[in-house]
Amino acid sequence: MSKAQNGSQHPSNSFELDASVLAAYLQDHIDGFTGPLTASKFPKGQSNPTYRIDAASGSYVLRRKPPGVLLKSAHAVDREFRVITALYGTEVPVGKTHHLCMDDTVIGSAFYVMELVEGRVLWDPAMPDITNNARQAHYAEMSHVLATVHSIDIDLVGLTDFGRPVGYLQRQIATWSRQYRATETEPLKDMEWLLANLADRHPSKHEKTALVHGDFRLDNMIFHPNEPRVLALLDWELSTLGHPYADLAYQCMQLRMPHEGAMRGLGGVDRGSLGIPSEQQYVESYCQHMGLSEIPDWDFYLAFSFFRFAAILQGVKHRALAGNASSEQALTMGEYVAPLAGMAVELMRP
């Protein structure tokens, strides 16, 4: 029996890959792939562990489910593979996928392999190393990319059944309420208020459905080496058919967060002096792309985003305490759960 067939060769909390087993498997399943290979894990990222694969035939990216016991429906690499594959060749910038493996015995969990897109990842939304004009152009590009995602013809790309056509907000609140309860580590007053009240306040009269990314933020994009152009939008794990305003609010929510710490936002930053649009200007730019006059109930979408992100980070914290978090920053990220919940409550309470 080979290592790829023997699940005992993969410790439940191990992020290491068996290079020889993986190389043999990929040679059999990816056209043109030739080993040997080396695998190095990217240090960033809180959810699905991601690796750079350097082989004799070139460089690739491997993205896998984390090891260990996982929440049901979480870390859906198969859905991520499907949406990226469907969008490749459209106006939405994504890399080319090569192979999806749902056999846990190969490396210890399901994974997929796609092309490596070379470029820049900008971790700081203040973009300190570029000019004011360049910052403005980068933010304009992000707004354009988000509108492009929300404008994709889901029937044309074969994603009609990628999610339910209505009820996204209700389902998301219910889902993340369950996920939060499943990973709760201590009682939080503001999260209790949100769990009791948020579902009754969603603006059902403004129901819309589009492809949504689910984690649209600056550091999930690879920019051209020297142009304000997105070459690849990454991390589609949370994508589905949903409400586009929630996607927009999610990015703006993160930009409201403090500029210090592990989750850098633009809170307290003088945007005007840096050439960065205000939240209102950024939303107006998105509206122009989408042919909208305004975003009604904006505070609700922001509050929903704070709640959802708090629940996500609670899961990160839970995995860190269990010893199977993808990033060394996981416990630090978990410290944001209470402040995020507080910001959501502040937006919702009269």
FIDREN-153416 format. One record per residue (C-alpha): residue number from 1; x, y, z; residue in one letter. Coordinates in steps of 0.02 Angstrom, whole numbers, padded with zeros to 5 digits. Example, Ala and Ser with C-alpha at 12.3 -4.5 7.8 and 13.67 -1.06 7.14 Angstrom:
FIDREN-153416
+-----+--------+--------+--------+---------+
| num |      x |      y |      z | residuo |
+-----+--------+--------+--------+---------+
|   1 |  00615 | -00225 |  00390 |       A |
|   2 |  00684 | -00053 |  00357 |       S |
+-----+--------+--------+--------+---------+
END
This chain:
FIDREN-153416
+-----+--------+--------+--------+---------+
| num |      x |      y |      z | residuo |
+-----+--------+--------+--------+---------+
|   1 |  00000 |  00000 |  00000 |       M |
|   2 |  00070 |  00170 | -00049 |       S |
|   3 |  00075 |  00322 |  00065 |       K |
|   4 | -00059 |  00400 | -00043 |       A |
|   5 | -00174 |  00254 | -00001 |       Q |
|   6 | -00133 |  00244 |  00182 |       N |
|   7 | -00222 |  00382 |  00278 |       G |
|   8 | -00117 |  00346 |  00433 |       S |
|   9 |  00030 |  00429 |  00345 |       Q |
|  10 | -00056 |  00598 |  00366 |       H |
|  11 | -00058 |  00661 |  00546 |       P |
|  12 | -00223 |  00748 |  00584 |       S |
|  13 | -00139 |  00912 |  00628 |       N |
|  14 |  00002 |  00910 |  00499 |       S |
|  15 |  00019 |  01042 |  00363 |       F |
|  16 |  00168 |  00952 |  00284 |       E |
|  17 |  00152 |  00877 |  00111 |       L |
|  18 |  00237 |  00717 |  00054 |       D |
|  19 |  00326 |  00785 | -00101 |       A |
|  20 |  00358 |  00616 | -00182 |       S |
|  21 |  00179 |  00555 | -00162 |       V |
|  22 |  00108 |  00721 | -00222 |       L |
|  23 |  00224 |  00727 | -00372 |       A |
|  24 |  00175 |  00552 | -00427 |       A |
|  25 | -00009 |  00594 | -00410 |       Y |
|  26 |  00002 |  00759 | -00505 |       L |
|  27 |  00101 |  00679 | -00647 |       Q |
|  28 | -00045 |  00560 | -00670 |       D |
|  29 | -00179 |  00694 | -00663 |       H |
|  30 | -00111 |  00856 | -00738 |       I |
|  31 | -00058 |  00864 | -00920 |       D |
|  32 |  00123 |  00913 | -00935 |       G |
|  33 |  00162 |  00904 | -00750 |       F |
|  34 |  00335 |  00835 | -00712 |       T |
|  35 |  00416 |  00809 | -00543 |       G |
|  36 |  00509 |  00812 | -00431 |       P |
|  37 |  00430 |  00954 | -00333 |       L |
|  38 |  00455 |  01060 | -00179 |       T |
|  39 |  00310 |  01132 | -00080 |       A |
|  40 |  00317 |  01288 |  00029 |       S |
|  41 |  00167 |  01347 |  00128 |       K |
|  42 |  00117 |  01530 |  00112 |       F |
|  43 |  00123 |  01605 |  00289 |       P |
|  44 | -00031 |  01715 |  00268 |       K |
|  45 | -00212 |  01660 |  00261 |       G |
|  46 | -00328 |  01603 |  00401 |       Q |
|  47 | -00432 |  01468 |  00317 |       S |
|  48 | -00376 |  01349 |  00180 |       N |
|  49 | -00188 |  01316 |  00186 |       P |
|  50 | -00106 |  01369 |  00023 |       T |
|  51 |  00061 |  01312 | -00048 |       Y |
|  52 |  00179 |  01360 | -00186 |       R |
|  53 |  00228 |  01207 | -00286 |       I |
|  54 |  00390 |  01217 | -00385 |       D |
|  55 |  00414 |  01071 | -00503 |       A |
|  56 |  00521 |  01028 | -00653 |       A |
|  57 |  00374 |  01078 | -00764 |       S |
|  58 |  00346 |  01248 | -00681 |       G |
|  59 |  00265 |  01329 | -00531 |       S |
|  60 |  00089 |  01302 | -00467 |       Y |
|  61 | -00023 |  01340 | -00318 |       V |
|  62 | -00101 |  01203 | -00211 |       L |
|  63 | -00246 |  01246 | -00097 |       R |
|  64 | -00313 |  01119 |  00025 |       R |
|  65 | -00435 |  01094 |  00167 |       K |
|  66 | -00353 |  01110 |  00338 |       P |
|  67 | -00313 |  00949 |  00429 |       P |
|  68 | -00415 |  00896 |  00580 |       G |
|  69 | -00601 |  00896 |  00619 |       V |
|  70 | -00692 |  01032 |  00521 |       L |
|  71 | -00864 |  01111 |  00529 |       L |
|  72 | -00988 |  01043 |  00404 |       K |
|  73 | -00984 |  01136 |  00236 |       S |
|  74 | -00831 |  01239 |  00288 |       A |
|  75 | -00671 |  01251 |  00183 |       H |
|  76 | -00761 |  01202 |  00023 |       A |
|  77 | -00614 |  01186 | -00097 |       V |
|  78 | -00726 |  01099 | -00222 |       D |
|  79 | -00842 |  01250 | -00235 |       R |
|  80 | -00691 |  01364 | -00246 |       E |
|  81 | -00619 |  01258 | -00388 |       F |
|  82 | -00786 |  01259 | -00478 |       R |
|  83 | -00812 |  01447 | -00476 |       V |
|  84 | -00633 |  01488 | -00527 |       I |
|  85 | -00644 |  01363 | -00669 |       T |
|  86 | -00810 |  01438 | -00726 |       A |
|  87 | -00743 |  01617 | -00723 |       L |
|  88 | -00577 |  01585 | -00811 |       Y |
|  89 | -00583 |  01674 | -00980 |       G |
|  90 | -00718 |  01798 | -00927 |       T |
|  91 | -00688 |  01979 | -00876 |       E |
|  92 | -00668 |  01924 | -00695 |       V |
|  93 | -00480 |  01904 | -00666 |       P |
|  94 | -00440 |  01729 | -00602 |       V |
|  95 | -00301 |  01604 | -00630 |       G |
|  96 | -00317 |  01442 | -00728 |       K |
|  97 | -00364 |  01286 | -00630 |       T |
|  98 | -00280 |  01118 | -00665 |       H |
|  99 | -00352 |  00983 | -00553 |       H |
| 100 | -00469 |  00950 | -00406 |       L |
| 101 | -00435 |  00802 | -00292 |       C |
| 102 | -00572 |  00752 | -00169 |       M |
| 103 | -00477 |  00596 | -00112 |       D |
| 104 | -00418 |  00629 |  00066 |       D |
| 105 | -00288 |  00491 |  00058 |       T |
| 106 | -00170 |  00582 | -00061 |       V |
| 107 | -00112 |  00721 |  00056 |       I |
| 108 | -00233 |  00701 |  00201 |       G |
| 109 | -00372 |  00815 |  00139 |       S |
| 110 | -00457 |  00874 | -00021 |       A |
| 111 | -00359 |  00999 | -00127 |       F |
| 112 | -00345 |  01081 | -00296 |       Y |
| 113 | -00202 |  01143 | -00403 |       V |
| 114 | -00202 |  01300 | -00510 |       M |
| 115 | -00078 |  01410 | -00599 |       E |
| 116 |  00036 |  01526 | -00502 |       L |
| 117 | -00001 |  01707 | -00547 |       V |
| 118 |  00150 |  01817 | -00517 |       E |
| 119 |  00120 |  01995 | -00459 |       G |
| 120 |  00099 |  02106 | -00306 |       R |
| 121 | -00007 |  02072 | -00152 |       V |
| 122 | -00040 |  02235 | -00059 |       L |
| 123 | -00065 |  02200 |  00127 |       W |
| 124 | -00085 |  02379 |  00187 |       D |
| 125 | -00241 |  02472 |  00124 |       P |
| 126 | -00148 |  02637 |  00148 |       A |
| 127 | -00026 |  02578 |  00012 |       M |
| 128 |  00121 |  02674 |  00085 |       P |
| 129 |  00244 |  02632 | -00054 |       D |
| 130 |  00152 |  02711 | -00202 |       I |
| 131 |  00096 |  02885 | -00255 |       T |
| 132 | -00071 |  02968 | -00223 |       N |
| 133 | -00123 |  02948 | -00404 |       N |
| 134 | -00077 |  02764 | -00399 |       A |
| 135 | -00177 |  02737 | -00239 |       R |
| 136 | -00328 |  02817 | -00319 |       Q |
| 137 | -00307 |  02707 | -00472 |       A |
| 138 | -00292 |  02548 | -00367 |       H |
| 139 | -00453 |  02586 | -00274 |       Y |
| 140 | -00541 |  02625 | -00437 |       A |
| 141 | -00483 |  02457 | -00503 |       E |
| 142 | -00549 |  02365 | -00350 |       M |
| 143 | -00719 |  02446 | -00370 |       S |
| 144 | -00721 |  02397 | -00553 |       H |
| 145 | -00673 |  02216 | -00516 |       V |
| 146 | -00808 |  02199 | -00384 |       L |
| 147 | -00939 |  02268 | -00504 |       A |
| 148 | -00876 |  02146 | -00637 |       T |
| 149 | -00902 |  01999 | -00519 |       V |
| 150 | -01078 |  02057 | -00480 |       H |
| 151 | -01118 |  02083 | -00664 |       S |
| 152 | -01066 |  01910 | -00723 |       I |
| 153 | -01201 |  01812 | -00814 |       D |
| 154 | -01218 |  01660 | -00701 |       I |
| 155 | -01317 |  01563 | -00831 |       D |
| 156 | -01185 |  01592 | -00964 |       L |
| 157 | -01042 |  01529 | -00854 |       V |
| 158 | -01139 |  01380 | -00786 |       G |
| 159 | -01164 |  01441 | -00607 |       L |
| 160 | -01354 |  01449 | -00604 |       T |
| 161 | -01359 |  01317 | -00466 |       D |
| 162 | -01212 |  01388 | -00368 |       F |
| 163 | -01331 |  01452 | -00234 |       G |
| 164 | -01514 |  01490 | -00201 |       R |
| 165 | -01589 |  01638 | -00294 |       P |
| 166 | -01671 |  01720 | -00141 |       V |
| 167 | -01652 |  01727 |  00048 |       G |
| 168 | -01463 |  01751 |  00052 |       Y |
| 169 | -01458 |  01866 |  00203 |       L |
| 170 | -01574 |  01758 |  00308 |       Q |
| 171 | -01474 |  01602 |  00267 |       R |
| 172 | -01308 |  01686 |  00301 |       Q |
| 173 | -01364 |  01750 |  00470 |       I |
| 174 | -01428 |  01576 |  00515 |       A |
| 175 | -01270 |  01491 |  00450 |       T |
| 176 | -01148 |  01603 |  00540 |       W |
| 177 | -01252 |  01598 |  00698 |       S |
| 178 | -01233 |  01408 |  00698 |       R |
| 179 | -01049 |  01417 |  00654 |       Q |
| 180 | -01020 |  01541 |  00795 |       Y |
| 181 | -01110 |  01430 |  00921 |       R |
| 182 | -01010 |  01279 |  00862 |       A |
| 183 | -00844 |  01369 |  00893 |       T |
| 184 | -00891 |  01482 |  01040 |       E |
| 185 | -00754 |  01492 |  01171 |       T |
| 186 | -00825 |  01621 |  01292 |       E |
| 187 | -00987 |  01722 |  01310 |       P |
| 188 | -00990 |  01892 |  01221 |       L |
| 189 | -01131 |  02012 |  01260 |       K |
| 190 | -01131 |  02099 |  01091 |       D |
| 191 | -01132 |  01935 |  00995 |       M |
| 192 | -01280 |  01878 |  01099 |       E |
| 193 | -01373 |  02037 |  01051 |       W |
| 194 | -01336 |  02010 |  00867 |       L |
| 195 | -01388 |  01828 |  00874 |       L |
| 196 | -01554 |  01882 |  00950 |       A |
| 197 | -01590 |  02034 |  00841 |       N |
| 198 | -01499 |  02038 |  00674 |       L |
| 199 | -01611 |  01914 |  00582 |       A |
| 200 | -01767 |  02019 |  00615 |       D |
| 201 | -01691 |  02176 |  00539 |       R |
| 202 | -01636 |  02123 |  00365 |       H |
| 203 | -01707 |  02232 |  00223 |       P |
| 204 | -01804 |  02099 |  00126 |       S |
| 205 | -01882 |  02229 |  00011 |       K |
| 206 | -01714 |  02255 | -00075 |       H |
| 207 | -01682 |  02073 | -00123 |       E |
| 208 | -01548 |  02055 | -00259 |       K |
| 209 | -01452 |  01905 | -00322 |       T |
| 210 | -01281 |  01899 | -00404 |       A |
| 211 | -01121 |  01800 | -00394 |       L |
| 212 | -01036 |  01860 | -00235 |       V |
| 213 | -00855 |  01831 | -00188 |       H |
| 214 | -00885 |  01826 | -00001 |       G |
| 215 | -00711 |  01885 |  00053 |       D |
| 216 | -00677 |  02033 | -00061 |       F |
| 217 | -00530 |  02129 |  00009 |       R |
| 218 | -00365 |  02204 | -00044 |       L |
| 219 | -00252 |  02060 |  00007 |       D |
| 220 | -00356 |  01934 | -00091 |       N |
| 221 | -00299 |  02013 | -00254 |       M |
| 222 | -00140 |  01996 | -00354 |       I |
| 223 | -00100 |  02157 | -00444 |       F |
| 224 |  00009 |  02180 | -00598 |       H |
| 225 |  00192 |  02210 | -00549 |       P |
| 226 |  00186 |  02394 | -00598 |       N |
| 227 |  00009 |  02436 | -00652 |       E |
| 228 | -00152 |  02465 | -00552 |       P |
| 229 | -00229 |  02310 | -00629 |       R |
| 230 | -00292 |  02154 | -00542 |       V |
| 231 | -00222 |  01996 | -00622 |       L |
| 232 | -00310 |  01873 | -00507 |       A |
| 233 | -00445 |  01880 | -00375 |       L |
| 234 | -00407 |  01745 | -00247 |       L |
| 235 | -00491 |  01648 | -00106 |       D |
| 236 | -00665 |  01606 | -00173 |       W |
| 237 | -00704 |  01487 | -00029 |       E |
| 238 | -00855 |  01589 |  00030 |       L |
| 239 | -00923 |  01628 | -00143 |       S |
| 240 | -01104 |  01590 | -00186 |       T |
| 241 | -01257 |  01671 | -00262 |       L |
| 242 | -01303 |  01810 | -00143 |       G |
| 243 | -01335 |  01993 | -00112 |       H |
| 244 | -01205 |  02103 | -00197 |       P |
| 245 | -01222 |  02243 | -00068 |       Y |
| 246 | -01156 |  02124 |  00065 |       A |
| 247 | -00996 |  02100 | -00038 |       D |
| 248 | -00973 |  02288 | -00052 |       L |
| 249 | -01008 |  02316 |  00133 |       A |
| 250 | -00884 |  02179 |  00180 |       Y |
| 251 | -00740 |  02272 |  00099 |       Q |
| 252 | -00796 |  02439 |  00171 |       C |
| 253 | -00815 |  02358 |  00342 |       M |
| 254 | -00634 |  02305 |  00339 |       Q |
| 255 | -00579 |  02478 |  00285 |       L |
| 256 | -00665 |  02549 |  00440 |       R |
| 257 | -00557 |  02444 |  00555 |       M |
| 258 | -00405 |  02518 |  00644 |       P |
| 259 | -00247 |  02539 |  00541 |       H |
| 260 | -00141 |  02456 |  00674 |       E |
| 261 | -00131 |  02271 |  00711 |       G |
| 262 | -00152 |  02112 |  00611 |       A |
| 263 | -00310 |  02167 |  00519 |       M |
| 264 | -00261 |  02332 |  00445 |       R |
| 265 | -00402 |  02449 |  00395 |       G |
| 266 | -00408 |  02635 |  00364 |       L |
| 267 | -00484 |  02688 |  00530 |       G |
| 268 | -00402 |  02851 |  00584 |       G |
| 269 | -00309 |  02872 |  00419 |       V |
| 270 | -00325 |  03038 |  00326 |       D |
| 271 | -00381 |  02964 |  00162 |       R |
| 272 | -00391 |  03129 |  00069 |       G |
| 273 | -00207 |  03167 |  00098 |       S |
| 274 | -00161 |  02998 |  00023 |       L |
| 275 | -00274 |  03005 | -00129 |       G |
| 276 | -00383 |  02866 | -00060 |       I |
| 277 | -00571 |  02886 | -00086 |       P |
| 278 | -00686 |  02904 |  00063 |       S |
| 279 | -00810 |  02764 |  00096 |       E |
| 280 | -00946 |  02870 |  00016 |       Q |
| 281 | -00840 |  02901 | -00139 |       Q |
| 282 | -00794 |  02717 | -00153 |       Y |
| 283 | -00977 |  02665 | -00140 |       V |
| 284 | -01024 |  02798 | -00269 |       E |
| 285 | -00892 |  02728 | -00388 |       S |
| 286 | -00966 |  02554 | -00370 |       Y |
| 287 | -01141 |  02624 | -00398 |       C |
| 288 | -01084 |  02708 | -00559 |       Q |
| 289 | -01019 |  02541 | -00623 |       H |
| 290 | -01182 |  02455 | -00578 |       M |
| 291 | -01301 |  02593 | -00635 |       G |
| 292 | -01366 |  02625 | -00458 |       L |
| 293 | -01414 |  02789 | -00377 |       S |
| 294 | -01382 |  02732 | -00197 |       E |
| 295 | -01365 |  02584 | -00079 |       I |
| 296 | -01518 |  02583 |  00036 |       P |
| 297 | -01502 |  02514 |  00214 |       D |
| 298 | -01314 |  02532 |  00207 |       W |
| 299 | -01292 |  02521 |  00397 |       D |
| 300 | -01375 |  02349 |  00398 |       F |
| 301 | -01257 |  02278 |  00267 |       Y |
| 302 | -01109 |  02346 |  00365 |       L |
| 303 | -01175 |  02273 |  00528 |       A |
| 304 | -01207 |  02106 |  00444 |       F |
| 305 | -01027 |  02107 |  00380 |       S |
| 306 | -00956 |  02144 |  00554 |       F |
| 307 | -01062 |  02002 |  00627 |       F |
| 308 | -01012 |  01879 |  00490 |       R |
| 309 | -00828 |  01922 |  00504 |       F |
| 310 | -00835 |  01904 |  00693 |       A |
| 311 | -00909 |  01729 |  00671 |       A |
| 312 | -00775 |  01685 |  00543 |       I |
| 313 | -00635 |  01741 |  00660 |       L |
| 314 | -00714 |  01646 |  00804 |       Q |
| 315 | -00689 |  01490 |  00698 |       G |
| 316 | -00508 |  01541 |  00667 |       V |
| 317 | -00483 |  01561 |  00855 |       K |
| 318 | -00564 |  01393 |  00889 |       H |
| 319 | -00449 |  01306 |  00764 |       R |
| 320 | -00298 |  01394 |  00841 |       A |
| 321 | -00344 |  01331 |  01015 |       L |
| 322 | -00366 |  01157 |  00941 |       A |
| 323 | -00194 |  01167 |  00861 |       G |
| 324 | -00244 |  01159 |  00677 |       N |
| 325 | -00248 |  01341 |  00622 |       A |
| 326 | -00171 |  01385 |  00454 |       S |
| 327 | -00084 |  01544 |  00512 |       S |
| 328 |  00028 |  01585 |  00659 |       E |
| 329 | -00077 |  01743 |  00681 |       Q |
| 330 | -00236 |  01644 |  00714 |       A |
| 331 | -00249 |  01681 |  00901 |       L |
| 332 | -00213 |  01864 |  00870 |       T |
| 333 | -00350 |  01868 |  00740 |       M |
| 334 | -00468 |  01791 |  00865 |       G |
| 335 | -00449 |  01943 |  00976 |       E |
| 336 | -00550 |  02043 |  00849 |       Y |
| 337 | -00712 |  01946 |  00879 |       V |
| 338 | -00774 |  02055 |  01023 |       A |
| 339 | -00730 |  02224 |  00944 |       P |
| 340 | -00811 |  02174 |  00779 |       L |
| 341 | -00970 |  02123 |  00867 |       A |
| 342 | -00969 |  02289 |  00959 |       G |
| 343 | -00955 |  02386 |  00796 |       M |
| 344 | -01103 |  02289 |  00723 |       A |
| 345 | -01211 |  02326 |  00875 |       V |
| 346 | -01166 |  02510 |  00867 |       E |
| 347 | -01229 |  02518 |  00687 |       L |
| 348 | -01393 |  02429 |  00726 |       M |
| 349 | -01450 |  02499 |  00892 |       R |
| 350 | -01556 |  02660 |  00885 |       P |
+-----+--------+--------+--------+---------+
END
